[in-house]
Amino acid sequence: MKKTINPYLVLALAIVLPGAGHVAIREAPRGLVFAFFVLFFSVLTYVTTTPDQSFIGRHAGGLFVWALSIPDAYRRARMKYTTANRIAGASGSR
């Protein structure tokens, strides 16, 4: 049986780098898609805003997708962690 990673570690990874939390829970394609869309929407909002906007305003699209990836990675990690603990507890009681 594979050891599951602590969901709080996944949360920290997702906060530090977009997509890293998903990669840590072995969902690399989903993590790479999030990373791609963070980059894509950052560039898109950078190109479509004026130079007098703040850094946050110029990259708002990418930051929004990044913010969406954080709870998604944590939720998926928590589900895997809970499921693995239930399976381990059920098989240990037999």
N, C-alpha and C positions, 0 to 999 in steps of 0.2 A: 504494500500500500504506500502511496506517495504521501509524504508529509506536507500538510498544507501550511501556507505562509500566514502569519498573523495579519489580520485585516488592518490593524493600525500601521504596520510597516508599509502595506500597500497604499494606504492613505497618504503617508509621508512621501512615498515615491511619486504618487500622482500629483502631489502639490509641487514637488521639485521639478519634475520633467513631464510634459504631457505624453501620455501613452505608456510611461514606464510602469505604472501600477498594473495595467492590463498585461504587459509583457511578463511581469513578475508572477501573475496567476495563470500563466501559460495560455494567454489569449493574445498572442502576438499580432495576428491579423487585425483584430479590433483596435489594439493599441497603435499600430501603424496607421490605421485609417484616422484615428483621432489626431495623431501627430501631423498627418498630411493636411487635414482640414484646419488645424490650428495655423499651420503655415500658409495655406491657401487663403483663408479669410483674413489673416494678418496682412498679407500682400494686397488683397482686394481692397480692404478698408484703407490701407496706406495710400494706394493709388487714387482712390476716389475722394479722399479728404484734402483739405487745403493745408499748405505748409504751416499756417499759424495755429493749427490744432495741437493739443498736448500729445505726449507719447501715448497715453491711455486712449485718447480719442482716435489717434491714427492707427492703432492696433486693436480696436475694440472687438472686431469680429473674431480674431484669433483668441483673444482673452476670454470671450464669451464661450467659445467651444472648449477651451481649456477648463473653464469653470464647470462646464457640463460633464467633462470627463472625470473630474475628481469624485463626485458622489457615485458615479457609475462604477468606477473601479472599486471603490470601497464596498458598495452594495454587492457586487459580484463576488468579491473576496469574502465578505461576511457569509453569503449563501454557501459558498464552497466550504468554508471553515465549519459552519454549523452542520452541514450535511455530512462532512467527514467525521465530525465528533459523534453525531448520532449513529452513523454506521459502525464506528469503532465501539461505541457503548453497547449497541445491540448485539454485535458479534461477541463481545466480551462477556455478556450475560448468559450466553448459551452453554 
